[in-house]
Amino acid sequence: MQIIKKLAATTSVAALLLSLTACANMSNQDKNTAIGAGVGAVAGSVLTGGSAVGAVGGAAVGGVIGNQVKPK
């Protein structure tokens, strides 16, 4: 079980780093949406004890919030 958790964490970090390179040609609003969805997914998963439904719900809410954030 410990190995699975380490593998999941490593895979998540690798996916995050790879996804950041895809943000090069995105607008600020698109970047905020992607970041909000990522943070929301992690937060939703943590708050629901690793539930996939919590992660998807958190990603949806985080994406909407990130999309609505306007830099000053």
PyMOL CGO cylinders between C-alpha atoms (Angstrom):
from pymol import cmd
from pymol.cgo import CYLINDER

trace = [
    CYLINDER, 0.00, 0.00, 0.00, 2.85, 2.38, 0.79, 0.3, 1, 1, 1, 1, 1, 1,
    CYLINDER, 2.85, 2.38, 0.79, 4.41, 1.77, -2.62, 0.3, 1, 1, 1, 1, 1, 1,
    CYLINDER, 4.41, 1.77, -2.62, 1.12, 2.54, -4.36, 0.3, 1, 1, 1, 1, 1, 1,
    CYLINDER, 1.12, 2.54, -4.36, 0.83, 5.86, -2.51, 0.3, 1, 1, 1, 1, 1, 1,
    CYLINDER, 0.83, 5.86, -2.51, 4.40, 6.84, -3.45, 0.3, 1, 1, 1, 1, 1, 1,
    CYLINDER, 4.40, 6.84, -3.45, 3.80, 5.85, -7.07, 0.3, 1, 1, 1, 1, 1, 1,
    CYLINDER, 3.80, 5.85, -7.07, 0.57, 7.88, -7.17, 0.3, 1, 1, 1, 1, 1, 1,
    CYLINDER, 0.57, 7.88, -7.17, 2.29, 10.93, -5.70, 0.3, 1, 1, 1, 1, 1, 1,
    CYLINDER, 2.29, 10.93, -5.70, 5.20, 10.68, -8.12, 0.3, 1, 1, 1, 1, 1, 1,
    CYLINDER, 5.20, 10.68, -8.12, 2.88, 10.25, -11.08, 0.3, 1, 1, 1, 1, 1, 1,
    CYLINDER, 2.88, 10.25, -11.08, 0.80, 13.22, -9.99, 0.3, 1, 1, 1, 1, 1, 1,
    CYLINDER, 0.80, 13.22, -9.99, 3.84, 15.47, -9.72, 0.3, 1, 1, 1, 1, 1, 1,
    CYLINDER, 3.84, 15.47, -9.72, 5.13, 14.33, -13.10, 0.3, 1, 1, 1, 1, 1, 1,
    CYLINDER, 5.13, 14.33, -13.10, 1.74, 14.98, -14.71, 0.3, 1, 1, 1, 1, 1, 1,
    CYLINDER, 1.74, 14.98, -14.71, 1.60, 18.44, -13.12, 0.3, 1, 1, 1, 1, 1, 1,
    CYLINDER, 1.60, 18.44, -13.12, 5.05, 19.36, -14.39, 0.3, 1, 1, 1, 1, 1, 1,
    CYLINDER, 5.05, 19.36, -14.39, 4.27, 18.12, -17.89, 0.3, 1, 1, 1, 1, 1, 1,
    CYLINDER, 4.27, 18.12, -17.89, 0.96, 19.95, -17.94, 0.3, 1, 1, 1, 1, 1, 1,
    CYLINDER, 0.96, 19.95, -17.94, 2.64, 23.24, -17.06, 0.3, 1, 1, 1, 1, 1, 1,
    CYLINDER, 2.64, 23.24, -17.06, 4.56, 23.16, -20.33, 0.3, 1, 1, 1, 1, 1, 1,
    CYLINDER, 4.56, 23.16, -20.33, 1.25, 23.08, -22.19, 0.3, 1, 1, 1, 1, 1, 1,
    CYLINDER, 1.25, 23.08, -22.19, 0.37, 26.49, -20.73, 0.3, 1, 1, 1, 1, 1, 1,
    CYLINDER, 0.37, 26.49, -20.73, 2.88, 28.40, -22.88, 0.3, 1, 1, 1, 1, 1, 1,
    CYLINDER, 2.88, 28.40, -22.88, 0.35, 29.64, -25.44, 0.3, 1, 1, 1, 1, 1, 1,
    CYLINDER, 0.35, 29.64, -25.44, -2.63, 29.99, -23.12, 0.3, 1, 1, 1, 1, 1, 1,
    CYLINDER, -2.63, 29.99, -23.12, -4.28, 33.25, -22.12, 0.3, 1, 1, 1, 1, 1, 1,
    CYLINDER, -4.28, 33.25, -22.12, -4.18, 34.31, -18.47, 0.3, 1, 1, 1, 1, 1, 1,
    CYLINDER, -4.18, 34.31, -18.47, -7.81, 33.29, -18.04, 0.3, 1, 1, 1, 1, 1, 1,
    CYLINDER, -7.81, 33.29, -18.04, -7.08, 29.83, -19.47, 0.3, 1, 1, 1, 1, 1, 1,
    CYLINDER, -7.08, 29.83, -19.47, -4.09, 29.45, -17.15, 0.3, 1, 1, 1, 1, 1, 1,
    CYLINDER, -4.09, 29.45, -17.15, -6.18, 30.49, -14.14, 0.3, 1, 1, 1, 1, 1, 1,
    CYLINDER, -6.18, 30.49, -14.14, -8.85, 27.96, -15.11, 0.3, 1, 1, 1, 1, 1, 1,
    CYLINDER, -8.85, 27.96, -15.11, -6.31, 25.14, -15.40, 0.3, 1, 1, 1, 1, 1, 1,
    CYLINDER, -6.31, 25.14, -15.40, -4.61, 26.03, -12.13, 0.3, 1, 1, 1, 1, 1, 1,
    CYLINDER, -4.61, 26.03, -12.13, -7.96, 26.34, -10.34, 0.3, 1, 1, 1, 1, 1, 1,
    CYLINDER, -7.96, 26.34, -10.34, -9.04, 22.94, -11.63, 0.3, 1, 1, 1, 1, 1, 1,
    CYLINDER, -9.04, 22.94, -11.63, -5.79, 21.33, -10.51, 0.3, 1, 1, 1, 1, 1, 1,
    CYLINDER, -5.79, 21.33, -10.51, -5.86, 22.86, -7.05, 0.3, 1, 1, 1, 1, 1, 1,
    CYLINDER, -5.86, 22.86, -7.05, -9.57, 22.08, -6.72, 0.3, 1, 1, 1, 1, 1, 1,
    CYLINDER, -9.57, 22.08, -6.72, -9.03, 18.45, -7.67, 0.3, 1, 1, 1, 1, 1, 1,
    CYLINDER, -9.03, 18.45, -7.67, -6.32, 18.01, -5.06, 0.3, 1, 1, 1, 1, 1, 1,
    CYLINDER, -6.32, 18.01, -5.06, -8.35, 19.82, -2.40, 0.3, 1, 1, 1, 1, 1, 1,
    CYLINDER, -8.35, 19.82, -2.40, -11.50, 17.85, -3.21, 0.3, 1, 1, 1, 1, 1, 1,
    CYLINDER, -11.50, 17.85, -3.21, -9.63, 14.58, -3.04, 0.3, 1, 1, 1, 1, 1, 1,
    CYLINDER, -9.63, 14.58, -3.04, -8.00, 15.46, 0.28, 0.3, 1, 1, 1, 1, 1, 1,
    CYLINDER, -8.00, 15.46, 0.28, -11.22, 16.71, 1.86, 0.3, 1, 1, 1, 1, 1, 1,
    CYLINDER, -11.22, 16.71, 1.86, -13.13, 13.57, 0.88, 0.3, 1, 1, 1, 1, 1, 1,
    CYLINDER, -13.13, 13.57, 0.88, -10.44, 11.10, 1.88, 0.3, 1, 1, 1, 1, 1, 1,
    CYLINDER, -10.44, 11.10, 1.88, -9.26, 10.28, -1.64, 0.3, 1, 1, 1, 1, 1, 1,
    CYLINDER, -9.26, 10.28, -1.64, -12.66, 9.96, -3.27, 0.3, 1, 1, 1, 1, 1, 1,
    CYLINDER, -12.66, 9.96, -3.27, -12.69, 10.26, -7.06, 0.3, 1, 1, 1, 1, 1, 1,
    CYLINDER, -12.69, 10.26, -7.06, -16.04, 12.04, -6.87, 0.3, 1, 1, 1, 1, 1, 1,
    CYLINDER, -16.04, 12.04, -6.87, -14.51, 14.59, -4.50, 0.3, 1, 1, 1, 1, 1, 1,
    CYLINDER, -14.51, 14.59, -4.50, -11.61, 15.14, -6.89, 0.3, 1, 1, 1, 1, 1, 1,
    CYLINDER, -11.61, 15.14, -6.89, -13.91, 15.66, -9.89, 0.3, 1, 1, 1, 1, 1, 1,
    CYLINDER, -13.91, 15.66, -9.89, -16.19, 17.97, -7.93, 0.3, 1, 1, 1, 1, 1, 1,
    CYLINDER, -16.19, 17.97, -7.93, -13.23, 19.94, -6.63, 0.3, 1, 1, 1, 1, 1, 1,
    CYLINDER, -13.23, 19.94, -6.63, -11.81, 20.25, -10.14, 0.3, 1, 1, 1, 1, 1, 1,
    CYLINDER, -11.81, 20.25, -10.14, -15.12, 21.56, -11.45, 0.3, 1, 1, 1, 1, 1, 1,
    CYLINDER, -15.12, 21.56, -11.45, -15.50, 24.13, -8.69, 0.3, 1, 1, 1, 1, 1, 1,
    CYLINDER, -15.50, 24.13, -8.69, -11.83, 25.14, -8.85, 0.3, 1, 1, 1, 1, 1, 1,
    CYLINDER, -11.83, 25.14, -8.85, -12.00, 25.53, -12.61, 0.3, 1, 1, 1, 1, 1, 1,
    CYLINDER, -12.00, 25.53, -12.61, -15.01, 27.82, -12.39, 0.3, 1, 1, 1, 1, 1, 1,
    CYLINDER, -15.01, 27.82, -12.39, -13.38, 29.92, -9.68, 0.3, 1, 1, 1, 1, 1, 1,
    CYLINDER, -13.38, 29.92, -9.68, -10.11, 30.09, -11.61, 0.3, 1, 1, 1, 1, 1, 1,
    CYLINDER, -10.11, 30.09, -11.61, -11.96, 31.14, -14.74, 0.3, 1, 1, 1, 1, 1, 1,
    CYLINDER, -11.96, 31.14, -14.74, -13.67, 34.01, -12.94, 0.3, 1, 1, 1, 1, 1, 1,
    CYLINDER, -13.67, 34.01, -12.94, -10.53, 35.39, -11.26, 0.3, 1, 1, 1, 1, 1, 1,
    CYLINDER, -10.53, 35.39, -11.26, -9.45, 38.58, -13.00, 0.3, 1, 1, 1, 1, 1, 1,
    CYLINDER, -9.45, 38.58, -13.00, -5.92, 39.89, -12.36, 0.3, 1, 1, 1, 1, 1, 1,
    CYLINDER, -5.92, 39.89, -12.36, -5.69, 43.55, -11.39, 0.3, 1, 1, 1, 1, 1, 1,
]
cmd.load_cgo(trace, "trace")
